[in-house]
């Protein structure tokens, strides 16, 4: 495995100015705050967290769809900000959440898959047709299905089209933003198995964004937990699921429904109030919902405490490491 990470994020930050009214000054919302990580080639980093924690904003910056307010994204040691959009597209491609809205309903499947090749502008029609057929075959679709419109395909088949479109340029990295959440459970398993098979065959590196912890545990080699724009815990997948250190990570794991009858919906002790990215609490941003918060938490932001292959941002972890 190469010493240079396939993808590295350094101090990524994104601030939005949100208008509050006609005469009121805009308010700043820090959607992503000082996020850093490195993913080795061929690995899968799972990014988890509640809605609004900054996962999709992070994905859009990595894809070059949204400029960061600060920080860098590097692929094989090269800064994406130094590349033009065609060079970026050859290195990194997305698979979006909803195959019903991410595919143009007026184009045939083969034309949808060919669009990244057409955007490159230097590929012959013969080569384009060959690579489209190759991409469709890799995801389990036939040439005949390539002549159909998206409305003539099932949800799982449409997501296979989206994956074929992502792979047709032969990228190094694929950003999967909730790629199975719009699909039936049985179809989810097929798509996840397909993604795993493609990673092994093509040596792909995945950034896998999801709120589904069961899915992330199945596919990810490392997990990063986001809360209000920051990564509050990261570690190898097996270690994080076996021994989570941050109270928020523990709450997420406790919130997973079980198939046992009579247990009902678990109460994880976080209350009913969702975090507000426009009103980040002082000190530890999780302290208003944390069942283990103490007097230091609302005053001082926790530092990153190393453990295992990752770190945790929690005063309790700092105290435990000092003892």
Residue frames relative to the residue before (quaternion, step in Angstrom):
aa qw qx qy qz dx dy dz
X 1.0000 0.0000 0.0000 0.0000 0.00 0.00 0.00
X 0.5155 -0.6761 0.4330 0.2994 3.60 -0.85 0.98
X 0.5128 -0.6380 0.4818 0.3130 3.56 -1.17 0.71
X 0.6536 0.4725 -0.3073 0.5051 3.59 1.16 -0.55
X 0.4442 -0.7003 0.4773 0.2904 3.63 -0.68 0.99
X 0.5517 -0.5901 0.4640 0.3635 3.56 -1.15 0.59
X 0.7782 -0.0230 0.0169 0.6273 3.57 1.06 -0.78
X 0.0326 -0.7872 0.6156 -0.0174 3.54 -1.00 0.91
X 0.1450 -0.7703 0.6184 0.0557 3.54 -0.94 0.98
X 0.0763 -0.8184 0.5695 -0.0090 3.57 -0.76 1.08
X 0.8708 -0.1342 0.0595 0.4692 3.53 -0.64 1.20
X 0.2052 0.8209 -0.5119 0.1485 3.57 1.04 0.74
X 0.0219 0.7938 -0.6017 0.0857 3.52 -0.94 1.01
X 0.0025 0.7951 -0.6064 0.0079 3.57 -1.04 0.78
X 0.0925 -0.7896 0.6066 0.0002 3.54 -0.80 1.15
X 0.1498 -0.7640 0.6222 0.0821 3.55 -0.98 0.92
X 0.2810 -0.7152 0.6105 0.1918 3.55 -1.13 0.71
X 0.1038 -0.8171 0.5670 -0.0025 3.55 -0.52 1.24
X 0.3536 -0.7389 0.5362 0.2036 3.58 -0.72 1.07
X 0.2658 -0.7868 0.5448 0.1165 3.56 -1.03 0.91
X 0.7835 -0.1454 0.1150 0.5931 3.57 1.24 -0.22
X 0.7362 -0.4417 0.2855 0.4258 3.54 -1.31 0.12
X 0.8081 0.2601 -0.1174 0.5153 3.58 0.90 -0.89
X 0.5762 0.5958 -0.3838 0.4071 3.60 1.21 -0.31
X 0.5117 -0.6408 0.4677 0.3298 3.60 -1.04 0.69
X 0.5666 -0.6007 0.4204 0.3760 3.62 -1.06 0.56
X 0.3267 -0.7316 0.5692 0.1845 3.52 -1.20 0.63
X 0.3848 -0.7286 0.5194 0.2265 3.56 -0.96 0.84
X 0.0926 -0.7647 0.6368 0.0332 3.55 -1.01 0.95
X 0.2202 -0.7687 0.5903 0.1101 3.57 -0.64 1.15
X 0.1846 -0.8321 0.5176 0.0754 3.57 -0.13 1.31
X 0.7676 0.0780 -0.0366 0.6352 3.58 1.13 -0.73
X 0.0747 -0.8414 0.5335 -0.0420 3.55 -0.65 1.15
X 0.8467 -0.2019 0.0960 0.4828 3.56 -0.43 1.31
X 0.2357 0.7767 -0.5377 0.2281 3.56 0.73 1.14
X 0.0489 0.7871 -0.6106 0.0718 3.56 -0.86 1.03
X 0.2365 0.7409 -0.6141 0.1341 3.55 -1.10 0.75
X 0.1879 -0.7515 0.6181 0.1334 3.56 -1.32 0.26
X 0.1575 -0.7924 0.5868 0.0541 3.57 -0.92 0.97
X 0.3652 -0.7347 0.5235 0.2299 3.62 -0.61 1.06
X 0.6330 -0.5370 0.3963 0.3922 3.56 -1.20 0.54
X 0.8179 0.2521 -0.2067 0.4741 3.55 -0.99 0.91
X 0.5983 0.5662 -0.3583 0.4394 3.59 1.29 0.02
X 0.3064 -0.7159 0.5940 0.2019 3.53 -1.39 0.15
X 0.1226 -0.7663 0.6271 0.0675 3.57 -0.74 1.06
X 0.1890 -0.7746 0.5962 0.0940 3.56 -0.71 1.11
X 0.1279 -0.7752 0.6160 0.0572 3.58 -0.86 0.98
X 0.0161 -0.8239 0.5639 -0.0540 3.56 -0.57 1.19
X 0.3080 0.7273 -0.5812 0.1960 3.52 -1.30 0.45
X 0.6514 -0.5181 0.3849 0.3989 3.54 -1.30 0.28
X 0.6456 -0.4773 0.4108 0.4321 3.56 -1.30 0.21
X 0.7851 0.3086 -0.2412 0.4798 3.55 -0.97 0.91
X 0.5272 0.6559 -0.4115 0.3500 3.60 1.24 0.02
X 0.6403 -0.5560 0.3262 0.4177 3.63 1.22 -0.13
X 0.3795 0.7587 -0.4704 0.2432 3.61 1.25 0.05
X 0.7282 0.4370 -0.2507 0.4646 3.57 0.76 -1.04
X 0.5988 0.5363 -0.3599 0.4736 3.60 1.11 -0.60
X 0.6224 0.5280 -0.3261 0.4770 3.57 1.03 -0.79
X 0.6576 0.5096 -0.3120 0.4588 3.61 0.91 -0.89
X 0.6672 0.5085 -0.3074 0.4492 3.60 0.91 -0.88
X 0.6441 0.4989 -0.3317 0.4757 3.61 1.04 -0.64
X 0.6460 0.5165 -0.3238 0.4594 3.57 0.98 -0.80
X 0.6840 0.4774 -0.2703 0.4807 3.58 1.09 -0.75
X 0.4843 -0.6697 0.4368 0.3553 3.60 1.22 -0.27
X 0.4695 0.6800 -0.4389 0.3529 3.59 1.26 0.26
X 0.7681 0.1828 -0.0875 0.6074 3.56 1.28 -0.40
X 0.3597 -0.7441 0.5092 0.2399 3.63 -0.66 0.99
X 0.4256 -0.6938 0.5062 0.2849 3.62 -0.92 0.77
X 0.4945 -0.6251 0.5089 0.3253 3.57 -1.21 0.51
X 0.7730 -0.0645 0.0398 0.6299 3.58 1.21 -0.52
X 0.6889 0.4956 -0.3512 0.3955 3.54 -1.27 0.41
X 0.3226 -0.7451 0.5626 0.1557 3.53 -1.35 0.23
X 0.1865 -0.7133 0.6591 0.1483 3.52 -1.36 0.46
X 0.0701 -0.8066 0.5870 0.0004 3.58 -0.77 1.06
X 0.1123 -0.7536 0.6446 0.0630 3.54 -1.08 0.83
X 0.8206 -0.0656 -0.0262 0.5672 3.57 -0.60 1.19
X 0.7222 -0.4608 0.2341 0.4596 3.57 1.02 0.85
X 0.6320 0.5171 -0.3361 0.4693 3.61 1.27 -0.02
X 0.4363 -0.6999 0.5010 0.2625 3.57 -0.91 0.92
X 0.4472 -0.6996 0.4897 0.2660 3.56 -0.82 1.00
X 0.6183 0.5659 -0.3491 0.4190 3.60 1.09 -0.63
X 0.6511 0.5047 -0.3155 0.4710 3.61 1.23 -0.35
X 0.6459 0.5245 -0.3107 0.4595 3.59 1.28 -0.18
X 0.4519 -0.6230 0.5394 0.3416 3.55 -1.25 0.33
X 0.7067 -0.5020 0.2891 0.4063 3.57 -1.24 0.36
X 0.6240 0.5395 -0.3538 0.4409 3.62 1.07 -0.61
X 0.6515 0.5027 -0.3120 0.4749 3.58 1.01 -0.81
X 0.6340 0.5194 -0.3298 0.4686 3.60 1.01 -0.77
X 0.6578 0.5251 -0.3153 0.4384 3.58 0.95 -0.89
X 0.6469 0.5195 -0.3303 0.4502 3.60 1.08 -0.62
X 0.7088 0.4558 -0.2534 0.4750 3.59 1.19 -0.46
X 0.8241 0.0899 0.0202 0.5589 3.56 0.95 -0.87
X 0.0253 -0.8088 0.5852 -0.0526 3.54 -0.89 1.04
X 0.3667 -0.7534 0.5034 0.2111 3.62 -1.13 0.58
X 0.1076 -0.6900 0.6983 0.1570 3.49 -1.44 0.27
X 0.2404 -0.8249 0.4995 0.1109 3.57 -0.39 1.24
X 0.7292 -0.4907 0.2989 0.3718 3.50 -1.39 0.33
X 0.8324 0.2379 -0.0755 0.4948 3.54 0.67 -1.12
X 0.2666 -0.7909 0.5253 0.1656 3.63 -0.34 1.14
X 0.5682 0.5964 -0.3846 0.4166 3.60 1.25 -0.23
X 0.7737 0.3225 -0.1756 0.5163 3.60 1.09 -0.66
X 0.6469 0.5429 -0.3317 0.4205 3.62 1.16 -0.37
X 0.6836 0.4208 -0.2809 0.5260 3.60 1.29 -0.09
X 0.4707 -0.6727 0.4959 0.2828 3.56 -0.96 0.89
X 0.3556 -0.7794 0.4669 0.2192 3.64 -0.44 1.13
X 0.6762 0.5075 -0.2934 0.4461 3.61 1.22 -0.36
X 0.6658 0.4621 -0.3068 0.4990 3.58 1.26 0.00
X 0.4987 -0.6310 0.5009 0.3198 3.53 -1.17 0.60
X 0.6844 -0.5229 0.3245 0.3910 3.54 -1.20 0.64
X 0.6708 0.5053 -0.3186 0.4396 3.61 0.84 -0.93
X 0.6560 0.4995 -0.3158 0.4695 3.61 1.06 -0.67
X 0.6087 0.5411 -0.3448 0.4667 3.58 1.11 -0.67
X 0.6791 0.4817 -0.2873 0.4735 3.57 0.91 -0.92
X 0.6795 0.5077 -0.2891 0.4438 3.59 1.06 -0.70
X 0.4840 0.7194 -0.4235 0.2623 3.61 1.16 -0.42
X 0.6546 0.4908 -0.3440 0.4607 3.69 0.86 -0.74
X 0.6349 0.5174 -0.3318 0.4681 3.60 1.07 -0.69
X 0.6464 0.5164 -0.3154 0.4648 3.58 0.99 -0.83
X 0.6439 0.5355 -0.3209 0.4423 3.59 1.03 -0.77
X 0.5964 0.5640 -0.3667 0.4379 3.59 1.15 -0.51
X 0.2970 -0.8336 0.4296 0.1800 3.58 1.20 -0.56
X 0.7421 0.3884 -0.2254 0.4976 3.61 1.20 0.00
X 0.5676 0.5826 -0.3761 0.4438 3.59 1.20 0.51
X 0.4529 -0.7099 0.4742 0.2570 3.56 -0.81 1.02
X 0.6352 -0.5456 0.3855 0.3875 3.56 -1.22 0.48
X 0.6312 0.5342 -0.3374 0.4499 3.59 1.01 -0.76
X 0.6749 0.4762 -0.2872 0.4850 3.56 0.91 -0.94
X 0.6196 0.5515 -0.3372 0.4452 3.57 1.04 -0.77
X 0.6678 0.4979 -0.2987 0.4657 3.58 0.89 -0.95
X 0.6447 0.5294 -0.3202 0.4490 3.57 0.98 -0.85
X 0.7082 0.4608 -0.2689 0.4623 3.58 0.87 -0.94
X 0.6006 0.5391 -0.3600 0.4680 3.60 1.12 -0.57
X 0.6580 0.4971 -0.3082 0.4742 3.59 0.92 -0.89
X 0.6356 0.5306 -0.3215 0.4594 3.56 1.02 -0.82
X 0.6709 0.4988 -0.2969 0.4614 3.60 0.92 -0.91
X 0.6496 0.5098 -0.3189 0.4652 3.58 0.96 -0.84
X 0.6505 0.5204 -0.3130 0.4560 3.57 0.97 -0.86
X 0.6383 0.5519 -0.3268 0.4256 3.59 0.98 -0.82
X 0.7473 0.3770 -0.2170 0.5023 3.57 1.04 -0.74
X 0.6034 -0.6213 0.3384 0.3679 3.59 1.24 0.27
X 0.5437 0.5811 -0.4223 0.4342 3.59 1.12 0.65
X 0.4227 -0.7197 0.5000 0.2308 3.56 -1.08 0.76
X 0.6586 -0.4787 0.3984 0.4223 3.55 -1.33 0.20
X 0.6253 0.5438 -0.3363 0.4475 3.59 1.03 -0.78
X 0.6562 0.4963 -0.3138 0.4739 3.60 0.99 -0.78
X 0.5826 0.5882 -0.3605 0.4297 3.57 1.20 -0.48
X 0.6676 0.4926 -0.3023 0.4693 3.59 1.16 -0.41
X 0.5753 0.6018 -0.3756 0.4072 3.59 1.27 -0.11
X 0.4692 -0.6066 0.5481 0.3338 3.52 -1.41 0.09
X 0.6580 -0.5308 0.3433 0.4092 3.64 -1.12 0.52
X 0.6291 0.5586 -0.3403 0.4199 3.61 1.03 -0.72
X 0.6624 0.5034 -0.2985 0.4677 3.58 1.24 -0.38
X 0.6501 0.4920 -0.3038 0.4930 3.57 1.33 0.07
X 0.5323 -0.5950 0.4928 0.3460 3.55 -1.30 0.36
X 0.6982 -0.4636 0.3329 0.4321 3.57 -1.30 0.19
X 0.6678 0.4987 -0.3021 0.4626 3.58 0.94 -0.86
X 0.6453 0.5110 -0.3190 0.4698 3.58 1.03 -0.78
X 0.6322 0.5245 -0.3382 0.4591 3.59 1.02 -0.73
X 0.6595 0.4838 -0.3242 0.4753 3.59 0.98 -0.74
X 0.5933 0.5388 -0.3643 0.4743 3.59 1.12 -0.49
X 0.6093 0.5304 -0.3441 0.4786 3.58 1.10 -0.68
X 0.6517 0.5137 -0.3128 0.4621 3.58 0.96 -0.88
X 0.6496 0.4966 -0.3165 0.4810 3.60 1.03 -0.75
X 0.6300 0.5223 -0.3353 0.4668 3.62 0.99 -0.79
X 0.6358 0.5207 -0.3262 0.4672 3.60 0.97 -0.81
X 0.6605 0.5073 -0.3076 0.4602 3.60 1.00 -0.80
X 0.7354 0.4485 -0.2324 0.4517 3.59 1.04 -0.79
X 0.5296 0.6883 -0.4083 0.2810 3.59 1.14 -0.49
X 0.6811 0.4504 -0.2914 0.4983 3.62 1.17 -0.47
X 0.3808 -0.7471 0.4568 0.2968 3.58 1.35 -0.02
X 0.1051 0.8334 -0.5349 0.0916 3.60 0.72 1.04
X 0.5250 -0.6066 0.4886 0.3430 3.55 -1.33 0.18
X 0.8009 0.2006 -0.0554 0.5615 3.57 1.05 -0.84
X 0.1072 -0.7665 0.6302 0.0621 3.56 -1.08 0.79
X 0.2119 -0.7598 0.6048 0.1094 3.56 -0.85 1.05
X 0.1097 -0.8022 0.5868 0.0134 3.57 -0.50 1.24
X 0.0830 -0.8141 0.5748 0.0040 3.58 -0.34 1.27
X 0.7987 -0.2515 0.0997 0.5375 3.58 -0.15 1.37
X 0.0951 0.8767 -0.4704 0.0330 3.64 0.89 0.86
X 0.7666 0.3540 -0.2035 0.4956 3.61 1.17 -0.31
X 0.4763 0.7247 -0.4241 0.2609 3.61 1.20 -0.20
X 0.6925 0.4590 -0.2873 0.4766 3.64 1.14 -0.46
X 0.6319 0.5570 -0.3125 0.4390 3.60 1.29 0.03
X 0.5950 -0.5362 0.4534 0.3911 3.55 -1.27 0.37
X 0.6567 -0.5468 0.3471 0.3865 3.57 -1.16 0.62
X 0.6687 0.4977 -0.3171 0.4524 3.61 0.87 -0.86
X 0.6635 0.4878 -0.2997 0.4817 3.58 1.05 -0.74
X 0.5640 0.5975 -0.3786 0.4260 3.59 1.12 -0.66
X 0.6639 0.5123 -0.3095 0.4483 3.57 0.88 -0.95
X 0.6408 0.5239 -0.3271 0.4560 3.60 0.98 -0.78
X 0.6771 0.4871 -0.2943 0.4665 3.59 0.91 -0.90
X 0.6458 0.5144 -0.3221 0.4633 3.60 0.99 -0.81
X 0.6499 0.5012 -0.3146 0.4770 3.59 0.99 -0.80
X 0.6254 0.5307 -0.3295 0.4676 3.57 1.06 -0.76
X 0.6594 0.5056 -0.3102 0.4619 3.60 0.89 -0.90
X 0.6514 0.5104 -0.3138 0.4655 3.59 0.99 -0.82
X 0.6539 0.5156 -0.3052 0.4620 3.57 0.99 -0.86
X 0.6603 0.5023 -0.3016 0.4698 3.59 0.98 -0.85
X 0.6203 0.5417 -0.3464 0.4492 3.59 1.03 -0.73
X 0.6750 0.4841 -0.2966 0.4712 3.57 0.94 -0.87
X 0.6956 0.4931 -0.2818 0.4400 3.59 0.87 -0.93
X 0.8068 0.3161 -0.1246 0.4834 3.57 0.86 -1.01
X 0.4352 -0.7123 0.4549 0.3102 3.60 1.26 -0.10
X 0.2761 0.7960 -0.4967 0.2084 3.58 1.11 0.66
X 0.2596 -0.7038 0.6346 0.1858 3.52 -1.36 0.41
X 0.1678 -0.8126 0.5544 0.0644 3.60 -0.78 1.02
X 0.1377 -0.6670 0.7174 0.1469 3.46 -1.36 0.59
X 0.0744 -0.8400 0.5366 -0.0323 3.56 -0.28 1.32
X 0.1010 -0.8172 0.5675 0.0006 3.55 -0.35 1.31
X 0.2053 0.7851 -0.5542 0.1854 3.56 -0.73 1.04
X 0.3404 -0.6884 0.5884 0.2531 3.54 -1.31 0.35
X 0.5879 0.5839 -0.3512 0.4361 3.58 1.33 -0.16
X 0.2915 -0.8057 0.4920 0.1544 3.57 -0.19 1.29
X 0.6094 0.5541 -0.3602 0.4379 3.59 1.05 -0.66
X 0.6454 0.5069 -0.3115 0.4791 3.58 1.03 -0.80
X 0.6680 0.5077 -0.3042 0.4511 3.58 0.88 -0.94
X 0.6367 0.5244 -0.3327 0.4571 3.58 0.97 -0.80
X 0.6624 0.5236 -0.2949 0.4473 3.56 1.09 -0.75
X 0.8119 0.3321 -0.1433 0.4583 3.60 0.88 -0.92
X 0.7128 0.5125 -0.2708 0.3948 3.60 1.01 -0.76
X 0.3397 -0.7073 0.5792 0.2211 3.54 -1.17 0.66
X 0.7665 0.0801 -0.0633 0.6341 3.58 1.27 -0.43
X 0.1988 -0.7903 0.5736 0.0826 3.57 -1.10 0.72
X 0.1076 -0.7535 0.6452 0.0662 3.55 -1.12 0.82
X 0.2161 -0.7820 0.5774 0.0919 3.58 -0.79 1.07
X 0.1466 -0.8088 0.5671 0.0522 3.59 -0.67 1.13
X 0.0344 0.7642 -0.6438 0.0187 3.52 -1.18 0.75
X 0.8417 -0.0989 0.0152 0.5305 3.58 -0.70 1.14
X 0.8013 -0.3693 0.1562 0.4440 3.54 0.74 1.10
X 0.7221 0.3912 -0.2496 0.5131 3.60 1.22 -0.19
X 0.4183 -0.6296 0.5766 0.3099 3.52 -1.26 0.43
X 0.1628 -0.8261 0.5361 0.0608 3.58 -0.48 1.20
X 0.7956 0.0089 -0.0330 0.6049 3.59 1.24 -0.26
X 0.0746 0.7753 -0.6257 0.0429 3.54 -1.09 0.74
X 0.1816 0.7592 -0.6096 0.1379 3.53 -1.10 0.74
X 0.6614 -0.4327 0.3936 0.4694 3.54 -1.31 0.01
X 0.6392 -0.5981 0.3264 0.3567 3.53 -0.98 0.92
X 0.6853 0.4945 -0.3019 0.4412 3.59 0.74 -0.99
X 0.6794 0.4909 -0.2903 0.4616 3.58 0.95 -0.90
X 0.6661 0.5088 -0.3182 0.4428 3.59 0.93 -0.84
X 0.6964 0.4560 -0.2889 0.4729 3.60 0.90 -0.83
X 0.6637 0.4962 -0.3100 0.4660 3.60 1.12 -0.56
X 0.8226 0.0488 0.0283 0.5658 3.59 0.98 -0.82
X 0.0256 -0.8180 0.5746 -0.0073 3.63 0.36 1.18
X 0.2884 -0.7929 0.5178 0.1418 3.58 -0.93 0.88
X 0.6878 0.4594 -0.2971 0.4770 3.62 1.04 -0.62
X 0.5404 -0.6367 0.4317 0.3410 3.64 -0.91 0.80
X 0.6260 0.5339 -0.3465 0.4507 3.59 1.07 -0.64
X 0.6360 0.5163 -0.3256 0.4722 3.60 0.98 -0.81
X 0.6432 0.5146 -0.3224 0.4664 3.58 0.98 -0.82
X 0.6509 0.5139 -0.3170 0.4602 3.57 1.00 -0.81
X 0.6303 0.5250 -0.3345 0.4639 3.59 1.00 -0.77
X 0.6769 0.4805 -0.2994 0.4704 3.57 0.91 -0.87
X 0.6571 0.5101 -0.3106 0.4600 3.59 1.04 -0.73
X 0.6473 0.5507 -0.3186 0.4197 3.58 1.19 -0.50
X 0.4981 0.6594 -0.4325 0.3605 3.60 1.24 -0.19
X 0.4190 -0.7162 0.5017 0.2445 3.57 -0.79 1.03
X 0.2559 -0.7464 0.5928 0.1611 3.54 -1.12 0.68
X 0.5296 -0.6459 0.4435 0.3250 3.62 -1.17 0.47
X 0.4837 0.6848 -0.4390 0.3232 3.58 1.25 -0.07
X 0.4254 -0.7189 0.4847 0.2595 3.62 -0.75 0.99
X 0.7804 0.3711 -0.2587 0.4318 3.55 -1.15 0.64
X 0.5945 0.5919 -0.3764 0.3931 3.59 1.17 -0.31
X 0.2767 -0.7935 0.5007 0.2074 3.59 1.14 -0.59
X 0.7059 -0.4151 0.3409 0.4617 3.54 -1.32 -0.37
X 0.4151 -0.7326 0.4691 0.2664 3.65 -0.66 1.00
X 0.3070 -0.7126 0.5995 0.1965 3.55 -1.16 0.72
X 0.1579 -0.8351 0.5240 0.0555 3.57 -0.40 1.24
X 0.5282 -0.6941 0.3781 0.3103 3.58 1.26 0.16
X 0.5052 0.6610 -0.4232 0.3589 3.61 1.18 0.44
X 0.4890 -0.6691 0.4334 0.3540 3.59 1.23 -0.09
X 0.5973 -0.5973 0.4208 0.3308 3.54 -1.35 -0.01
X 0.5824 0.6024 -0.3692 0.4020 3.62 1.24 -0.24
X 0.2945 -0.7557 0.5611 0.1653 3.55 -0.78 1.06
X 0.5563 -0.6126 0.4315 0.3593 3.63 -1.05 0.62
X 0.2728 -0.7632 0.5709 0.1309 3.56 -1.08 0.80
X 0.3266 -0.7776 0.4987 0.1997 3.65 -0.36 1.16
X 0.6364 0.5144 -0.3327 0.4686 3.59 1.23 -0.32
X 0.7602 0.2462 -0.1491 0.5825 3.59 1.27 -0.16
X 0.0086 -0.8380 0.5440 -0.0416 3.55 0.55 1.23
X 0.4487 -0.7053 0.4714 0.2812 3.63 -0.73 0.97
X 0.5482 -0.5881 0.4748 0.3580 3.56 -1.24 0.42
X 0.7694 0.3330 -0.2526 0.4830 3.56 -1.28 0.31
X 0.7665 -0.1853 0.2034 0.5803 3.56 -0.82 -1.00
X 0.4137 -0.7530 0.4540 0.2359 3.56 -0.59 1.13
X 0.6495 0.5123 -0.3225 0.4602 3.60 1.21 -0.28
X 0.4810 0.7407 -0.4133 0.2217 3.61 1.16 -0.43
X 0.6248 0.5425 -0.3911 0.4031 3.72 0.92 -0.57
X 0.7512 0.3585 -0.2033 0.5156 3.62 1.15 -0.49
X 0.5557 0.6519 -0.3762 0.3532 3.58 1.25 -0.20
X 0.3759 -0.7432 0.5050 0.2265 3.61 -0.72 0.98
X 0.7138 0.4305 -0.2479 0.4937 3.60 1.25 -0.31
X 0.3555 0.7633 -0.4815 0.2431 3.61 1.25 0.18
X 0.0654 -0.7749 0.6275 0.0396 3.57 -1.14 0.71
X 0.8062 -0.3766 0.1659 0.4251 3.58 -1.31 0.15
X 0.6420 0.5391 -0.3309 0.4332 3.62 1.08 -0.55
X 0.5953 0.6527 -0.3480 0.3139 3.58 1.06 -0.76
X 0.7364 0.4039 -0.2807 0.4645 3.69 0.80 -0.78
X 0.6628 0.5344 -0.2903 0.4368 3.58 1.26 -0.29
X 0.8225 0.1757 -0.0240 0.5404 3.57 0.82 -1.02
X 0.4099 -0.6935 0.5374 0.2495 3.58 -0.92 0.93
X 0.4513 -0.7014 0.4727 0.2846 3.61 -0.84 0.87
X 0.4129 -0.6777 0.5510 0.2583 3.54 -1.22 0.57
X 0.5701 -0.5726 0.4541 0.3754 3.54 -1.30 0.25
X 0.1284 -0.7894 0.5990 0.0397 3.54 -0.67 1.14
X 0.3622 -0.7478 0.5049 0.2339 3.63 -0.52 1.09
X 0.1826 0.7429 -0.6403 0.0695 3.53 -1.19 0.63
X 0.8111 0.1129 -0.1343 0.5580 3.55 -0.93 0.90
X 0.7595 -0.3096 0.2641 0.5075 3.55 -0.88 -1.01
X 0.7440 0.3745 -0.2070 0.5132 3.59 1.26 0.04
X 0.4296 -0.6645 0.5316 0.3022 3.54 -1.09 -0.81
X 0.1754 -0.7429 0.6294 0.1456 3.53 -1.38 0.14
X 0.2553 -0.7407 0.6017 0.1554 3.57 -1.10 0.78
X 0.4172 0.6731 -0.4997 0.3510 3.55 -0.04 1.33
X 0.4907 -0.6706 0.4682 0.3006 3.60 -0.92 0.89
X 0.6077 0.5552 -0.3629 0.4368 3.59 1.06 -0.61
X 0.6473 0.5028 -0.3126 0.4800 3.57 1.07 -0.77
X 0.6098 0.5409 -0.3485 0.4627 3.59 1.06 -0.74
X 0.6681 0.5047 -0.2980 0.4584 3.58 0.90 -0.96
X 0.6648 0.5044 -0.3068 0.4577 3.56 0.94 -0.89
X 0.6638 0.5056 -0.3068 0.4578 3.60 1.02 -0.80
X 0.6616 0.5178 -0.3074 0.4469 3.58 1.11 -0.66
X 0.6778 0.4951 -0.2895 0.4600 3.59 1.17 -0.55
